[in-house]
Amino acid sequence: MKSPRLHLVLLLILIYPTLIFSQYKIDTLYQHLENIHFKGILNSKEPNSKFFAFNNGMSCFSDVQHYLWYKNKLVVQIDGSGKLFEIQPKSPVSRLDRTCYEGYSYGAFNFVFNDTIFSLGGYGFWQMNGMLRYYDEKTGEWIVCKTNKTVPVKQFICSNTYFDEADKKIYAIYTNIKPLYIEDSLKYDKTVYVQCLDLITKKWLDAPKILNAKEFDNNAWLIPPYFHTNKGLLIRYENEIVVLDFKHNEIKKIEPITKDIILNQLYVGKELLLFTKDSSLNFYNTITDSISSVVLKTSHLIGTGIPIYQEMKAAPLLQSKQVILLFLIVLGIVVFGYLIYRNKILKQQISQLNNGVELTSRVKSNQESIIQHPNSFKENLSETEKSLVLLLEKNTLNNTMTSVSQMNDALSLQKKPLKIQNNIRAATILLINKKFMVYSGCNDELIIKERTEFDKRFFEYAIYKKYLHKLK
């Protein structure tokens, strides 16, 4: 009789091929892409489609997938990570990269340029990034490219991107979305911009363009694209299928017959991979493993004269001598007024400082006649001194030290300059201690101070506990 362990081994042997070999019919896709010498992006009709399943995809989130044809193989890039998987007909699914980090690049734009896989931007760890990275096939790792600036990219959330393969440029429509860690009350830039990255120099434009807001209201610019064609980005927009010709800065419509043919192809189903080669729009059905194509010629496009973007308006330069002279006069008046105001404030501070010094000297000269009530110590105190002693007494009974800020409140010194606060507070403590020494006949101070634990430069105060019973 066979043991249970042997049964388990036999079962694993039987199902092993289905675990490691691709169970998807993609023979037609492979053959077609090889025949047309394709390379680059395959867009899914639905941005969050997931045509393949992997046991070691994302750890915490669903494996949203991006599809690339790279060196005659279908590569699946897992959104939010650097993970790359190779899918082949009737062959094992293989992992290409060696990266281990994930969660830093959700919504990145992935593309193939010069036989290299690139990834631009993404979101993760509570912030956007505009980094340009490329996959190093030798090491299996991703490496960051140095660019002159960063543009925030998170596809279909705050950006939309077009790869102009012929001109070797990336166009990005984007907005500077407010980070989660910024207070809601703070204003942020809501302008929608258009930028362009030159893939040869790795430099963005010095200044972005401004999206034609009148034409792209209600976030219509975030609509996921169908095709990165050699004529522009093909999207569905305002119940039309249009081409965004970034190079010539124009929205172009498609003549009705060709538009209807493209729509009919898109209505076939959701399980579509879309890619373009030259003037051919290709629709791959992942269920039936079949491909259909539509030819989109330049003659099929209808110019609208509507720009995609506008130049930023430069601030006008001060060219008039009269305007410059008026500006200098106003500036001089402001500076002169500030100097007068500053001089007035300094005089007030000097006057307050002299008052504090006068109070200190008065304390020293009146030490001999400070006790008028021998049976009650508190009766010998002024109202200000009494309020300070009561505060210290209360905190000491609660085993709590009294801060300088609390003492300033009791002495009503909050609005006075710091130096005046220090002088008056020190003089008041000195007078209270002097009165107590005369009253008690001892040489100990009633109010003692200790350095704070968190910063030894500062002091806290309390009543000497062994004399608490003398405070009547």
VOPAGU-2260 file (C-alpha; in pm, 1 decimal, decimal comma):
REM VOPAGU-2260
SITE   aa  ch    i         X         Y         Z
SITE  MET   A    0       0,0       0,0       0,0
SITE  LYS   A    1     138,0     338,1     -98,6
SITE  SER   A    2     207,9     586,7     178,9
SITE  PRO   A    3      34,1     931,3     191,9
SITE  ARG   A    4     370,1    1096,6     132,1
SITE  LEU   A    5     415,8     902,6    -193,2
SITE  HIS   A    6      65,9    1006,1    -307,2
SITE  LEU   A    7     159,5    1369,6    -244,2
SITE  VAL   A    8     480,8    1339,1    -445,9
SITE  LEU   A    9     292,6    1181,9    -738,3
SITE  LEU   A   10      31,5    1456,9    -725,3
SITE  LEU   A   11     298,5    1728,6    -735,1
SITE  ILE   A   12     464,3    1560,3   -1032,0
SITE  LEU   A   13     133,7    1561,0   -1220,5
SITE  ILE   A   14      52,2    1927,5   -1157,1
SITE  TYR   A   15     412,4    2057,9   -1176,0
SITE  PRO   A   16     399,3    2155,9   -1545,1
SITE  THR   A   17      87,8    2366,7   -1486,4
SITE  LEU   A   18     264,9    2547,6   -1206,0
SITE  ILE   A   19     576,7    2652,7   -1389,6
SITE  PHE   A   20     468,8    2670,5   -1754,2
SITE  SER   A   21     268,2    2947,7   -1906,5
SITE  GLN   A   22     -96,6    2843,1   -1932,7
SITE  TYR   A   23    -184,5    3137,6   -2158,0
SITE  LYS   A   24    -233,6    3112,4   -2533,6
SITE  ILE   A   25      -0,2    3379,1   -2665,8
SITE  ASP   A   26     145,7    3200,5   -2969,4
SITE  THR   A   27     -20,3    3438,1   -3217,0
SITE  LEU   A   28      98,0    3743,4   -3026,7
SITE  TYR   A   29     456,8    3620,4   -3018,1
SITE  GLN   A   30     464,2    3534,0   -3384,7
SITE  HIS   A   31     307,9    3865,6   -3489,8
SITE  LEU   A   32     540,7    4081,3   -3277,6
SITE  GLU   A   33     844,3    3894,8   -3407,8
SITE  ASN   A   34     727,8    3927,1   -3768,9
SITE  ILE   A   35     676,7    4304,5   -3752,3
SITE  HIS   A   36    1002,0    4357,5   -3553,3
SITE  PHE   A   37     813,1    4529,1   -3277,9
SITE  LYS   A   38     955,9    4674,8   -2959,9
SITE  GLY   A   39     801,6    4886,9   -2688,5
SITE  ILE   A   40     471,1    4937,4   -2508,4
SITE  LEU   A   41     158,0    4723,7   -2517,2
SITE  ASN   A   42    -128,9    4909,0   -2348,5
SITE  SER   A   43    -414,1    4717,8   -2190,6
SITE  LYS   A   44    -756,8    4858,1   -2276,1
SITE  GLU   A   45    -836,1    4871,8   -1903,5
SITE  PRO   A   46    -543,3    5030,7   -1708,8
SITE  ASN   A   47    -581,1    4791,4   -1413,4
SITE  SER   A   48    -603,9    4473,9   -1619,7
SITE  LYS   A   49    -414,1    4168,0   -1502,7
SITE  PHE   A   50    -362,1    3908,0   -1774,0
SITE  PHE   A   51    -101,7    3691,0   -1599,6
SITE  ALA   A   52     -72,7    3551,0   -1248,4
SITE  PHE   A   53     248,9    3517,8   -1047,7
SITE  ASN   A   54     309,7    3358,9    -709,1
SITE  ASN   A   55     580,4    3611,6    -622,3
SITE  GLY   A   56     425,6    3937,2    -740,1
SITE  MET   A   57     353,6    4221,4    -495,8
SITE  SER   A   58     356,1    4137,0    -124,5
SITE  CYS   A   59      75,8    4368,7     -10,3
SITE  PHE   A   60    -113,6    4493,7    -316,1
SITE  SER   A   61    -274,0    4357,8    -630,4
SITE  ASP   A   62     -32,1    4295,6    -917,0
SITE  VAL   A   63    -128,2    4572,6   -1160,8
SITE  GLN   A   64      71,8    4491,1   -1471,6
SITE  HIS   A   65     249,4    4677,7   -1751,0
SITE  TYR   A   66     342,9    4499,4   -2075,1
SITE  LEU   A   67     654,1    4552,0   -2285,5
SITE  TRP   A   68     805,3    4373,9   -2586,0
SITE  TYR   A   69    1175,2    4369,6   -2508,7
SITE  LYS   A   70    1440,6    4186,5   -2711,4
SITE  ASN   A   71    1185,9    3952,6   -2869,8
SITE  LYS   A   72    1019,2    3853,0   -2546,4
SITE  LEU   A   73     704,7    3960,2   -2366,0
SITE  VAL   A   74     797,6    4123,6   -2034,8
SITE  VAL   A   75     549,6    4198,3   -1758,5
SITE  GLN   A   76     648,3    4476,5   -1517,4
SITE  ILE   A   77     469,7    4476,9   -1180,8
SITE  ASP   A   78     339,7    4822,9   -1091,8
SITE  GLY   A   79     495,9    4978,3    -782,2
SITE  SER   A   80     812,5    4768,0    -802,9
SITE  GLY   A   81    1108,5    4680,9   -1021,7
SITE  LYS   A   82     993,5    4321,6   -1077,4
SITE  LEU   A   83    1011,9    4193,2   -1435,1
SITE  PHE   A   84     874,6    3858,1   -1558,0
SITE  GLU   A   85     923,9    3696,9   -1897,1
SITE  ILE   A   86     621,7    3521,3   -2051,1
SITE  GLN   A   87     672,4    3273,5   -2335,3
SITE  PRO   A   88     437,7    3022,6   -2499,6
SITE  LYS   A   89     457,9    2679,2   -2335,6
SITE  SER   A   90     765,2    2780,3   -2138,1
SITE  PRO   A   91     834,6    2849,2   -1771,1
SITE  VAL   A   92     752,6    3194,5   -1638,2
SITE  SER   A   93    1090,1    3339,1   -1544,0
SITE  ARG   A   94    1194,0    3631,4   -1324,9
SITE  LEU   A   95    1440,5    3865,3   -1499,0
SITE  ASP   A   96    1538,1    4114,0   -1230,0
SITE  ARG   A   97    1703,8    4072,0    -890,1
SITE  THR   A   98    1546,1    4363,1    -708,1
SITE  CYS   A   99    1383,6    4324,9    -367,8
SITE  TYR   A  100    1230,2    4666,9    -301,1
SITE  GLU   A  101     869,5    4750,0    -378,8
SITE  GLY   A  102     608,0    5013,5    -302,2
SITE  TYR   A  103     797,7    5314,2    -439,0
SITE  SER   A  104     677,6    5354,0    -799,2
SITE  TYR   A  105     302,5    5306,0    -834,2
SITE  GLY   A  106     178,1    5460,0   -1158,1
SITE  ALA   A  107     523,3    5490,1   -1316,9
SITE  PHE   A  108     544,9    5515,5   -1695,6
SITE  ASN   A  109     738,3    5219,8   -1840,1
SITE  PHE   A  110     881,2    5208,6   -2192,3
SITE  VAL   A  111    1161,4    5061,2   -2406,8
SITE  PHE   A  112    1428,2    5289,0   -2553,2
SITE  ASN   A  113    1753,5    5180,3   -2722,9
SITE  ASP   A  114    1686,5    4816,1   -2627,1
SITE  THR   A  115    1664,5    4920,0   -2261,4
SITE  ILE   A  116    1365,1    4917,0   -2028,0
SITE  PHE   A  117    1302,0    5253,5   -1861,5
SITE  SER   A  118    1067,2    5357,7   -1581,1
SITE  LEU   A  119     970,0    5720,5   -1516,8
SITE  GLY   A  120     825,1    5858,6   -1192,7
SITE  GLY   A  121     569,8    5689,8    -970,3
SITE  TYR   A  122     426,4    5725,9    -622,2
SITE  GLY   A  123     522,2    5559,4    -296,1
SITE  PHE   A  124     591,5    5623,2      70,6
SITE  TRP   A  125     354,8    5923,5      76,6
SITE  GLN   A  126     522,5    6122,6    -200,0
SITE  MET   A  127     550,0    6161,0    -576,3
SITE  ASN   A  128     877,2    6121,5    -758,9
SITE  GLY   A  129     998,0    6211,2   -1105,7
SITE  MET   A  130    1302,6    5987,3   -1120,4
SITE  LEU   A  131    1408,7    5828,9   -1447,3
SITE  ARG   A  132    1536,6    5472,7   -1397,1
SITE  TYR   A  133    1661,5    5203,1   -1632,1
SITE  TYR   A  134    1696,1    4826,3   -1600,3
SITE  ASP   A  135    2053,5    4699,1   -1610,7
SITE  GLU   A  136    2029,9    4356,2   -1771,2
SITE  LYS   A  137    2377,7    4254,2   -1651,9
SITE  THR   A  138    2316,0    4311,4   -1282,4
SITE  GLY   A  139    1939,3    4261,2   -1280,4
SITE  GLU   A  140    1903,4    4589,5   -1091,3
SITE  TRP   A  141    1749,5    4931,6   -1160,7
SITE  ILE   A  142    1974,7    5237,3   -1186,5
SITE  VAL   A  143    1871,7    5603,1   -1158,7
SITE  CYS   A  144    1953,9    5843,1   -1443,7
SITE  LYS   A  145    2055,8    6199,6   -1359,3
SITE  THR   A  146    1821,6    6465,2   -1500,1
SITE  ASN   A  147    1812,9    6843,7   -1463,1
SITE  LYS   A  148    1481,3    6841,8   -1271,9
SITE  THR   A  149    1198,4    6614,3   -1162,3
SITE  VAL   A  150     843,7    6608,2   -1294,6
SITE  PRO   A  151     580,4    6425,1   -1084,2
SITE  VAL   A  152     441,2    6124,7   -1271,8
SITE  LYS   A  153     161,9    5896,5   -1154,8
SITE  GLN   A  154     -28,8    5770,0   -1454,0
SITE  PHE   A  155    -398,4    5865,9   -1469,7
SITE  ILE   A  156    -394,7    6010,9   -1114,7
SITE  CYS   A  157    -193,7    6329,7   -1164,6
SITE  SER   A  158     -26,6    6273,4   -1502,9
SITE  ASN   A  159     -57,7    6132,9   -1854,1
SITE  THR   A  160     243,4    6048,9   -2069,3
SITE  TYR   A  161     328,4    6006,8   -2436,7
SITE  PHE   A  162     640,9    5843,0   -2580,5
SITE  ASP   A  163     748,0    6000,0   -2909,7
SITE  GLU   A  164     976,4    5720,1   -3025,1
SITE  ALA   A  165    1076,5    5890,5   -3350,3
SITE  ASP   A  166    1195,6    6211,7   -3181,6
SITE  LYS   A  167    1319,8    6027,8   -2871,9
SITE  LYS   A  168    1114,2    6239,5   -2633,3
SITE  ILE   A  169     870,1    6190,3   -2348,8
SITE  TYR   A  170     579,9    6434,9   -2313,6
SITE  ALA   A  171     411,2    6453,8   -1974,6
SITE  ILE   A  172      86,6    6628,8   -1880,5
SITE  TYR   A  173      87,0    6668,7   -1503,8
SITE  THR   A  174     -15,5    6868,5   -1202,4
SITE  ASN   A  175     181,6    6931,7    -884,5
SITE  ILE   A  176     -48,9    6735,1    -657,2
SITE  LYS   A  177     -30,6    6838,4    -291,1
SITE  PRO   A  178     159,9    6580,8     -78,7
SITE  LEU   A  179     -30,4    6403,9     198,4
SITE  TYR   A  180     202,8    6545,3     462,8
SITE  ILE   A  181     118,2    6909,6     377,8
SITE  GLU   A  182    -151,3    7081,5     585,9
SITE  ASP   A  183    -490,2    7119,8     415,6
SITE  SER   A  184    -493,9    7491,7     490,8
SITE  LEU   A  185    -183,4    7557,0     280,3
SITE  LYS   A  186    -239,9    7657,6     -81,6
SITE  TYR   A  187     -78,2    7464,9    -363,4
SITE  ASP   A  188     -38,9    7503,9    -736,7
SITE  LYS   A  189    -340,5    7362,3    -925,5
SITE  THR   A  190    -208,2    7451,3   -1271,8
SITE  VAL   A  191    -185,2    7164,9   -1524,4
SITE  TYR   A  192     148,8    7167,1   -1704,6
SITE  VAL   A  193     305,1    7003,3   -2009,0
SITE  GLN   A  194     672,5    6906,8   -1999,2
SITE  CYS   A  195     907,5    6733,6   -2241,4
SITE  LEU   A  196    1204,8    6510,3   -2160,3
SITE  ASP   A  197    1478,0    6469,2   -2423,2
SITE  LEU   A  198    1593,3    6108,5   -2384,8
SITE  ILE   A  199    1926,7    6182,2   -2552,0
SITE  THR   A  200    2035,1    6463,8   -2319,8
SITE  LYS   A  201    1816,9    6348,9   -2023,6
SITE  LYS   A  202    1698,7    6707,9   -1979,2
SITE  TRP   A  203    1350,3    6850,1   -1931,7
SITE  LEU   A  204    1247,9    7186,3   -2076,1
SITE  ASP   A  205    1373,4    7482,9   -1874,9
SITE  ALA   A  206    1013,8    7599,2   -1826,2
SITE  PRO   A  207     693,8    7392,1   -1864,3
SITE  LYS   A  208     405,0    7474,1   -2094,2
SITE  ILE   A  209      49,6    7531,7   -1967,4
SITE  LEU   A  210    -223,6    7287,3   -2070,6
SITE  ASN   A  211    -512,2    7437,7   -2267,5
SITE  ALA   A  212    -749,2    7434,7   -1967,2
SITE  LYS   A  213   -1055,6    7544,1   -2167,3
SITE  GLU   A  214   -1025,3    7238,0   -2388,1
SITE  PHE   A  215    -935,1    6987,6   -2115,7
SITE  ASP   A  216   -1175,8    7065,2   -1835,4
SITE  ASN   A  217   -1299,8    6814,3   -1573,1
SITE  ASN   A  218    -964,3    6633,3   -1577,7
SITE  ALA   A  219   -1023,5    6503,5   -1931,8
SITE  TRP   A  220    -644,2    6502,8   -1979,3
SITE  LEU   A  221    -619,9    6208,4   -1733,9
SITE  ILE   A  222    -808,1    5969,1   -1966,5
SITE  PRO   A  223    -590,9    5656,4   -2018,9
SITE  PRO   A  224    -445,4    5638,0   -2372,2
SITE  TYR   A  225    -507,0    5359,1   -2618,8
SITE  PHE   A  226    -205,9    5394,9   -2848,2
SITE  HIS   A  227     133,4    5569,9   -2856,8
SITE  THR   A  228     128,0    5626,4   -3232,4
SITE  ASN   A  229     387,4    5792,7   -3452,6
SITE  LYS   A  230     131,6    6072,4   -3499,9
SITE  GLY   A  231      64,3    6136,0   -3131,6
SITE  LEU   A  232    -120,7    5998,0   -2831,8
SITE  LEU   A  233    -452,8    5837,9   -2928,8
SITE  ILE   A  234    -720,8    5874,9   -2661,3
SITE  ARG   A  235   -1097,0    5879,3   -2633,4
SITE  TYR   A  236   -1211,0    6229,5   -2549,1
SITE  GLU   A  237   -1545,0    6416,0   -2560,4
SITE  ASN   A  238   -1716,7    6116,0   -2731,8
SITE  GLU   A  239   -1448,0    6132,0   -2999,1
SITE  ILE   A  240   -1128,3    5945,3   -3065,7
SITE  VAL   A  241    -858,7    6206,8   -3109,2
SITE  VAL   A  242    -482,7    6221,7   -3150,7
SITE  LEU   A  243    -282,7    6458,7   -2931,2
SITE  ASP   A  244      -5,7    6575,6   -3163,8
SITE  PHE   A  245     242,7    6714,5   -2910,7
SITE  LYS   A  246     510,7    6782,1   -3170,1
SITE  HIS   A  247     285,1    7022,6   -3364,2
SITE  ASN   A  248      80,8    7123,3   -3056,6
SITE  GLU   A  249    -259,3    7038,5   -3196,6
SITE  ILE   A  250    -559,8    6821,5   -3112,6
SITE  LYS   A  251    -651,1    6622,5   -3423,6
SITE  LYS   A  252    -972,6    6434,0   -3489,7
SITE  ILE   A  253   -1003,1    6113,2   -3692,2
SITE  GLU   A  254   -1222,0    6105,5   -4000,6
SITE  PRO   A  255   -1559,9    5932,7   -3929,3
SITE  ILE   A  256   -1513,5    5601,6   -4115,9
SITE  THR   A  257   -1175,2    5521,6   -3958,2
SITE  LYS   A  258   -1300,6    5639,3   -3619,6
SITE  ASP   A  259   -1597,0    5398,6   -3634,5
SITE  ILE   A  260   -1370,9    5108,8   -3733,7
SITE  ILE   A  261   -1142,0    5178,1   -3434,8
SITE  LEU   A  262   -1443,9    5203,2   -3199,4
SITE  ASN   A  263   -1582,4    4871,9   -3324,3
SITE  GLN   A  264   -1249,4    4706,6   -3249,9
SITE  LEU   A  265   -1241,5    4853,8   -2899,9
SITE  TYR   A  266   -1596,3    4734,2   -2828,3
SITE  VAL   A  267   -1494,7    4369,1   -2881,7
SITE  GLY   A  268   -1411,4    4327,3   -2511,4
SITE  LYS   A  269   -1206,3    4439,3   -2215,6
SITE  GLU   A  270    -935,1    4174,6   -2251,3
SITE  LEU   A  271    -735,9    4364,5   -2513,0
SITE  LEU   A  272    -369,1    4451,6   -2552,2
SITE  LEU   A  273    -313,7    4748,5   -2782,0
SITE  PHE   A  274       6,4    4834,7   -2966,5
SITE  THR   A  275     111,8    5025,4   -3276,1
SITE  LYS   A  276     368,6    4971,7   -3545,7
SITE  ASP   A  277     419,9    5241,6   -3806,2
SITE  SER   A  278      64,5    5328,3   -3923,5
SITE  SER   A  279     -97,4    5008,9   -3795,9
SITE  LEU   A  280    -311,1    4999,0   -3480,2
SITE  ASN   A  281    -312,3    4642,4   -3345,4
SITE  PHE   A  282    -577,0    4486,8   -3119,2
SITE  TYR   A  283    -475,0    4160,2   -2950,0
SITE  ASN   A  284    -752,5    3959,0   -2784,3
SITE  THR   A  285    -598,9    3776,2   -2488,2
SITE  ILE   A  286    -896,4    3534,7   -2471,6
SITE  THR   A  287    -894,7    3414,0   -2830,5
SITE  ASP   A  288    -522,9    3470,8   -2900,2
SITE  SER   A  289    -613,0    3664,1   -3213,8
SITE  ILE   A  290    -501,9    3995,5   -3365,4
SITE  SER   A  291    -683,2    4247,3   -3578,9
SITE  SER   A  292    -543,0    4571,6   -3719,7
SITE  VAL   A  293    -658,3    4912,5   -3840,3
SITE  VAL   A  294    -448,5    5139,5   -4060,3
SITE  LEU   A  295    -431,9    5500,6   -3939,2
SITE  LYS   A  296    -281,0    5725,7   -4205,5
SITE  THR   A  297    -194,6    6092,8   -4182,4
SITE  SER   A  298    -470,9    6157,1   -4433,1
SITE  HIS   A  299    -721,5    6014,7   -4183,5
SITE  LEU   A  300    -649,1    6296,1   -3937,2
SITE  ILE   A  301    -844,3    6620,9   -3933,6
SITE  GLY   A  302    -673,9    6930,8   -3793,5
SITE  THR   A  303    -877,1    7134,7   -3546,7
SITE  GLY   A  304    -640,5    7424,1   -3485,0
SITE  ILE   A  305    -692,5    7368,4   -3111,2
SITE  PRO   A  306    -360,5    7376,6   -2921,0
SITE  ILE   A  307    -278,2    7121,1   -2653,7
SITE  TYR   A  308     -68,3    7364,1   -2454,6
SITE  GLN   A  309      23,7    7731,4   -2432,7
SITE  GLU   A  310     346,1    7910,2   -2349,2
SITE  MET   A  311     384,5    8044,1   -1996,7
SITE  LYS   A  312     337,4    8419,1   -1987,1
SITE  ALA   A  313     663,7    8585,0   -1892,2
SITE  ALA   A  314     646,7    8868,0   -1640,6
SITE  PRO   A  315     681,6    9204,4   -1824,9
SITE  LEU   A  316    1012,5    9381,1   -1772,1
SITE  LEU   A  317    1026,5    9731,7   -1626,2
SITE  GLN   A  318    1131,8    9930,5   -1926,8
SITE  SER   A  319    1002,5   10277,4   -1842,3
SITE  LYS   A  320    1246,9   10511,1   -1664,7
SITE  GLN   A  321     953,6   10681,8   -1494,0
SITE  VAL   A  322     829,4   10350,5   -1350,8
SITE  ILE   A  323    1177,9   10260,9   -1226,1
SITE  LEU   A  324    1217,6   10605,5   -1065,2
SITE  LEU   A  325     875,6   10575,9    -895,3
SITE  PHE   A  326     970,6   10232,9    -763,0
SITE  LEU   A  327    1295,3   10368,0    -614,7
SITE  ILE   A  328    1109,9   10658,6    -447,6
SITE  VAL   A  329     853,7   10424,7    -290,9
SITE  LEU   A  330    1131,4   10193,4    -175,5
SITE  GLY   A  331    1314,8   10487,3     -14,7
SITE  ILE   A  332     999,0   10597,0     170,9
SITE  VAL   A  333     942,8   10245,9     301,3
SITE  VAL   A  334    1304,2   10213,4     421,8
SITE  PHE   A  335    1296,3   10559,3     587,7
SITE  GLY   A  336     966,9   10475,8     761,9
SITE  TYR   A  337    1108,4   10148,0     887,2
SITE  LEU   A  338    1416,4   10320,0    1032,4
SITE  ILE   A  339    1195,5   10571,1    1221,7
SITE  TYR   A  340     979,8   10288,2    1357,1
SITE  ARG   A  341    1286,3   10086,7    1457,9
SITE  ASN   A  342    1437,7   10385,3    1640,6
SITE  LYS   A  343    1113,5   10433,7    1836,4
SITE  ILE   A  344    1110,8   10066,0    1942,9
SITE  LEU   A  345    1474,5   10087,9    2059,4
SITE  LYS   A  346    1396,6   10393,8    2275,9
SITE  GLN   A  347    1106,3   10207,3    2439,1
SITE  GLN   A  348    1328,7    9908,4    2514,1
SITE  ILE   A  349    1598,4   10130,2    2669,7
SITE  SER   A  350    1334,1   10300,1    2888,1
SITE  GLN   A  351    1199,8    9962,8    3006,2
SITE  LEU   A  352    1551,9    9840,1    3078,1
SITE  ASN   A  353    1621,8   10149,9    3292,2
SITE  ASN   A  354    1301,0   10084,5    3485,4
SITE  GLY   A  355    1416,2    9728,9    3558,9
SITE  VAL   A  356    1757,5    9849,9    3681,2
SITE  GLU   A  357    1588,4   10114,0    3899,2
SITE  LEU   A  358    1369,3    9845,6    4054,5
SITE  THR   A  359    1674,5    9632,3    4137,7
SITE  SER   A  360    1853,8    9923,5    4307,9
SITE  ARG   A  361    1538,5   10008,6    4502,3
SITE  VAL   A  362    1527,3    9653,6    4635,4
SITE  LYS   A  363    1884,7    9681,7    4763,3
SITE  SER   A  364    1825,3   10016,6    4938,6
SITE  ASN   A  365    1510,6    9908,8    5122,1
SITE  GLN   A  366    1627,1    9578,3    5270,7
SITE  GLU   A  367    1629,5    9707,9    5629,1
SITE  SER   A  368    1256,8    9790,0    5655,3
SITE  ILE   A  369    1090,6    9510,3    5455,3
SITE  ILE   A  370     913,0    9321,3    5737,5
SITE  GLN   A  371     604,9    9500,3    5874,5
SITE  HIS   A  372     402,6    9192,3    5984,0
SITE  PRO   A  373     609,5    8955,8    6203,8
SITE  ASN   A  374     323,8    8702,4    6247,2
SITE  SER   A  375     249,4    8639,5    5878,6
SITE  PHE   A  376     512,4    8617,4    5609,7
SITE  LYS   A  377     268,9    8662,0    5316,6
SITE  GLU   A  378     135,1    8986,1    5465,5
SITE  ASN   A  379     479,9    9137,9    5402,2
SITE  LEU   A  380     455,7    9070,0    5028,8
SITE  SER   A  381     316,6    9291,4    4753,8
SITE  GLU   A  382      30,4    9153,6    4544,0
SITE  THR   A  383     268,6    9064,5    4261,1
SITE  GLU   A  384     510,4    8890,5    4500,2
SITE  LYS   A  385     222,7    8711,9    4668,9
SITE  SER   A  386      87,2    8575,0    4336,6
SITE  LEU   A  387     433,4    8434,6    4255,6
SITE  VAL   A  388     471,6    8270,3    4598,1
SITE  LEU   A  389     123,2    8117,0    4575,5
SITE  LEU   A  390     207,5    7968,5    4232,8
SITE  LEU   A  391     537,1    7822,9    4361,2
SITE  GLU   A  392     371,0    7693,6    4678,2
SITE  LYS   A  393      94,6    7516,7    4484,8
SITE  ASN   A  394     336,5    7349,5    4239,0
SITE  THR   A  395     579,3    7247,5    4515,6
SITE  LEU   A  396     297,8    7081,7    4714,7
SITE  ASN   A  397     218,1    6889,5    4392,9
SITE  ASN   A  398     586,3    6794,7    4353,4
SITE  THR   A  399     604,7    7002,0    4034,5
SITE  MET   A  400     874,0    7248,4    3936,8
SITE  THR   A  401     765,8    7593,4    3810,6
SITE  SER   A  402     887,8    7707,3    3470,7
SITE  VAL   A  403    1011,7    8054,9    3378,4
SITE  SER   A  404     710,1    8092,4    3148,9
SITE  GLN   A  405     468,4    8026,5    3437,3
SITE  MET   A  406     651,2    8276,5    3657,1
SITE  ASN   A  407     634,2    8540,5    3380,9
SITE  ASP   A  408     257,7    8486,6    3362,1
SITE  ALA   A  409     223,5    8536,4    3737,7
SITE  LEU   A  410     429,6    8857,1    3715,4
SITE  SER   A  411     247,2    8979,6    3399,2
SITE  LEU   A  412     573,7    9002,6    3205,3
SITE  GLN   A  413     469,7    8818,1    2886,9
SITE  LYS   A  414     467,8    9124,1    2659,9
SITE  LYS   A  415     791,2    9278,0    2787,7
SITE  PRO   A  416    1130,1    9227,1    2616,3
SITE  LEU   A  417    1329,3    8923,9    2728,2
SITE  LYS   A  418    1598,7    9122,7    2908,1
SITE  ILE   A  419    1336,8    9320,4    3104,0
SITE  GLN   A  420    1162,9    8993,5    3197,4
SITE  ASN   A  421    1487,6    8849,5    3332,9
SITE  ASN   A  422    1570,3    9163,4    3535,9
SITE  ILE   A  423    1225,8    9202,5    3695,1
SITE  ARG   A  424    1188,8    8831,8    3767,8
SITE  ALA   A  425    1535,2    8811,8    3927,6
SITE  ALA   A  426    1470,8    9125,4    4134,3
SITE  THR   A  427    1135,7    8989,0    4257,3
SITE  ILE   A  428    1284,8    8654,5    4360,9
SITE  LEU   A  429    1573,1    8836,4    4532,7
SITE  LEU   A  430    1331,0    9055,8    4730,5
SITE  ILE   A  431    1110,3    8760,5    4834,9
SITE  ASN   A  432    1413,5    8561,7    4952,7
SITE  LYS   A  433    1548,7    8865,1    5137,6
SITE  LYS   A  434    1214,7    8919,7    5313,4
SITE  PHE   A  435    1203,0    8552,2    5408,7
SITE  MET   A  436    1554,5    8557,7    5553,0
SITE  VAL   A  437    1465,9    8860,4    5768,0
SITE  TYR   A  438    1131,0    8706,8    5864,9
SITE  SER   A  439    1266,3    8358,5    5948,4
SITE  GLY   A  440    1603,6    8462,9    6086,7
SITE  CYS   A  441    1783,3    8200,6    5874,1
SITE  ASN   A  442    2026,4    8228,5    5586,0
SITE  ASP   A  443    1843,8    7986,1    5352,1
SITE  GLU   A  444    1656,3    8105,9    5046,9
SITE  LEU   A  445    1282,4    8036,9    5024,8
SITE  ILE   A  446    1279,2    8011,2    4643,4
SITE  ILE   A  447    1533,5    7767,5    4501,2
SITE  LYS   A  448    1618,0    7683,5    4141,5
SITE  GLU   A  449    1736,0    7372,4    3953,8
SITE  ARG   A  450    1854,0    7316,4    3599,5
SITE  THR   A  451    1598,1    7148,5    3370,4
SITE  GLU   A  452    1659,2    6787,3    3272,8
SITE  PHE   A  453    1607,2    6837,7    2899,4
SITE  ASP   A  454    1833,6    7144,2    2865,6
SITE  LYS   A  455    2089,3    7234,6    3134,7
SITE  ARG   A  456    2101,1    7595,0    3014,2
SITE  PHE   A  457    1758,5    7667,4    3165,7
SITE  PHE   A  458    1623,2    7669,8    3523,9
SITE  GLU   A  459    1303,3    7570,6    3702,5
SITE  TYR   A  460    1193,7    7696,2    4045,0
SITE  ALA   A  461    1029,0    7569,9    4363,6
SITE  ILE   A  462     977,4    7651,2    4735,2
SITE  TYR   A  463    1234,8    7503,7    4970,9
SITE  LYS   A  464    1015,6    7223,7    5113,2
SITE  LYS   A  465    1137,5    7240,9    5472,4
SITE  TYR   A  466    1004,3    7599,6    5490,0
SITE  LEU   A  467     657,4    7534,3    5343,8
SITE  HIS   A  468     509,4    7540,5    5696,7
SITE  LYS   A  469     631,8    7899,2    5743,0
SITE  LEU   A  470     420,0    8031,8    5453,3
SITE  LYS   A  471     122,9    8183,1    5637,8
